[in-house]
Amino acid sequence: MIELFFWPTPNGMKPLIFLHETGIEYQLTPVDINQGEQFAHRFLEIAPNGRIPAIVDDAPPGGGEPVSVFESGAILIYLAEKADALLPRFLTARTEVLEWLMWQMAGLGPMLGQNHHFNVYAPEKVLYAIRRYNEEASRLYAVLDLRLAKREFICEDYSISDIACYPWIARHQRHQIDLEDFPNIKRWFDEIGERPAVVEAYRQAKTVNVGTPVTEGSRSVLFGQTAETVRKAAAEKP
């Protein structure tokens, strides 16, 4: 059984989609990041960065004590190796999938996250930041569009690199991106969006967060954290 600590963000959707794709048995544990539940003592023991998602596997490969994993990319690799699915065994093909997974983790996710923040959440319009991240979003979409020009999926077969990228592209409207400008991404996006596992994962996600609006209080929880927040949370008793 995998316990998935979850909130329906793009990063949270990655392991949920994987679990639906492979049929691994799991338990969903919501972590309401708008209410600061990511700073609970038990969660920080599993995910010291205080960010979802995280997992606990009570039946790790080879047996032994339960294994916890944080960071969505590390979770995808762990689950793929556990299930022997969606990550090639052959070194060259495996490396290619991991390259594009790291591209998402280091580039697509962080840059689109900043794009979303300054376009949607920032309390004042910072024109330089908006332009900077709009341009970088456009550049990254172009990189992915060119990658998909001659292939059905990001790599040879559907893999964890597709699962990692899809939830971020799913928010393209928030990134001020028109998918008509990126026809290869649009074709890929539409096809993956019709996969039964993806449909079911997003259906389930909607039951976890029914669209609670972001308030000033939740904004301070999401964006007002400092070193003191980390130290205080770590010092709290369970």
Buried (B, 14 or more C-beta within 10 A) or exposed (E): EBBBBBBBBBBBBBBBBBBBBBEBEBEBBBBBBBEBBBBBEEBBEBBEEBBBBBBBBEEBEEEEEEBBBBBBBBBBBBBBEBBEBBBBEEEEBBEBBBEBBEBBBEBBBEBBBBBBBBBEEBEEEEEEBBEBBBEBBBEBBEEBBEBBEEEEBBBEEBBBBBBBBBBBBBBBEEBBBEBEEBEBBBBBBEBBEEBEBBEBBBEBBEEBBEEEEEEEEBBEBBEEBEEEBBEEBEEEEE
